[in-house]
């Protein structure tokens, strides 16, 4: 059983990422939908700086999660574990940073749109909304791919965790099921934005559980392989 500074730091990073994701999202004064609507900008402006800092916290949650996944991949980069865990973690990292980038778009456009719509007529606001629609549509596609990529990585990494009993079996199975749910909802349900929301909270719980387990118990790898 490996339980040292590396596992403590990795577990702490995963826990921190989960808390940043959750707190930044739950306490956000105004939640944007899949597409911007006219009322979004006035709502953001009501608690502008609180909205800005909490959204930044949420975005950094994805970044910290990616760092924790990279730490796990580094610790398990030994034969034969790296055949499944390393590529799985890598795909999760790609999906996580795609999610961070798509989230940053909503943050940036939400803050920028206040100045673009303030004191404008309804016709002028609609012109602005029409102008960002194409870009927003592209980013929603990017956000979906981030979820799918991360889901595929969860399935692959979970299989490796389960095969070699790196962590508790229930947590490995949970990882696989979460990945399948993420991919299934996005790829098989046409209108998936509202349906996917509970998966985000489940993902945070999974991240907390994984981080706490690694921090407390370490991981089940021999010292030399």
Secondary structure, 3 states (H helix, E strand, C coil): CECCHHHHHHHHHHHHHHHHHHHHHHCCCCCCCCCCCCHHHHHHHHCHHHHHHHHHHHHHHHHHHHHHHHHHHHHCCCCCHHHCHHHHHHHHHHHHHHHHHHHHHHHHHHHHHHHHHCCCCHHHHHHHHHHHHHHHHHHHHHHHHHHHHHHHHHHHHHHHHHHCCCCCHHHHHHHHHHHHHHHHHHHHCCCCHHHHHHHHHHHHHHHHHHHHHHHHHCECCCCCC
